[in-house]
Amino acid sequence: MTTTDSGVVTDVKATSDIPVYSTGAGAGVILDHLQLGFDGKIAANVTLDIEPGEVVVFLGPSGCGKSTILRALAGLLAPMGGAATVNGQAITGNDAHCAMVFQEDALFPWRTALKNVQFPLALRGVRGRESKRVATEYLEQVGLGGYLDHLPSHLSGGMRQRVQLARTLACEPKVMLMDEPFGALDAQTRLDMQQLLISVWEQTKMTILFVTHDVDEALLLADRVVLLTHRPATVADVITIDRPRDPQAPFDDAYQHRRQSILEFLGHSPVGAH
Ligand SMILES: Nc1ncnc2c1ncn2[C@@H]1O[C@H](COP(=O)(O)OP(=O)(O)OP(=O)(O)O)[C@@H](O)[C@H]1O
């Protein structure tokens, strides 16, 4: 661990051995001509069938509507048309199945790491000693067992994202919505967080919908990469990526070819129909 003069902890050892986490399988998500927009203008019109436990990564030009899709699934935005269902049920806004991780950490600054993670537990009726035990376990899962009493301001950006991940896991979601969660992190911390997310996914098999601008991140994490058109976002292409991942894959011609064609798509994306 490294601590600066101001008391901010700047690094932490990555966890390699994550304890079993028992959420169970993720939920299936169906987007059926889901139309989203603002002020009467359509920002997205998406049809997609996502399997339980699948990791789907959305890539598309800036402003095309990626975050809007996740916000709708979190129940923060009502559809203008079409439908979105999670485990066959329409999204109501009070849907406990979906939980969101933002790029900017949304922690309560006045609460310690432990108390941040205890917050969703209290909403689920878990209190007292049990709440402390469970929250500690989630923080241990993300490698922060030694930082329970730290305030967010005394943790690095990567560590705050770990707390946010632990707090999201404490919601026991069946679908985790991740909006460029690692976009603000330095390169090494980002790699650590990607590996942590892969470990969490292997343990939980929850469904993950992930937005990024980083093609390599998409190719590392996704079962399927969904390429979206310019606003309004529509599905332009879906690329399936096999598991298990070969660590040598980024050095393959096939990987490089795929990566290049995605980059070209992002640079020359067609304008979607209005
Ligand atoms: N609250 C809002 N009111 C009006 N327009 C909005 C609102 N939120 C987003 N938009 C518009 O909707 C479109 C899609 O925005 P969104 O944030 O979903 O794009 P994005 O693909 O996630 O962008 P980026 O890659 O830059 O993060 C943009 O044109 C944006 O300006």
The ligand as a Gaussian input file, in Angstrom:
#p B3LYP/6-31G(d) Opt

LIG

0 1
 N      -31.287000      14.430000     -20.100000
 C      -31.143000      14.661000     -21.411000
 N      -31.888000      15.600000     -22.042000
 C      -31.766000      15.812000     -23.370000
 N      -30.927000      15.143000     -24.177000
 C      -30.155000      14.197000     -23.601000
 C      -30.218000      13.905000     -22.201000
 N      -29.321000      12.898000     -21.916000
 C      -28.735000      12.590000     -23.089000
 N      -29.230000      13.365000     -24.086000
 C      -28.843000      13.289000     -25.505000
 O      -29.079000      11.975000     -25.963000
 C      -28.040000      11.538000     -26.831000
 C      -27.435000      10.253000     -26.321000
 O      -26.741000      10.522000     -25.098000
 P      -25.939000       9.379000     -24.335000
 O      -25.362000       9.988000     -23.133000
 O      -26.824000       8.201000     -24.182000
 O      -24.810000       9.028000     -25.416000
 P      -23.531000       8.112000     -25.263000
 O      -23.494000       7.252000     -26.483000
 O      -23.528000       7.431000     -23.956000
 O      -22.397000       9.225000     -25.308000
 P      -20.858000       9.172000     -24.864000
 O      -20.234000       8.063000     -25.637000
 O      -20.324000      10.499000     -25.311000
 O      -20.831000       8.989000     -23.389000
 C      -27.041000      12.683000     -26.915000
 O      -27.287000      13.401000     -28.100000
 C      -27.345000      13.511000     -25.698000
 O      -27.058000      14.878000     -25.926000

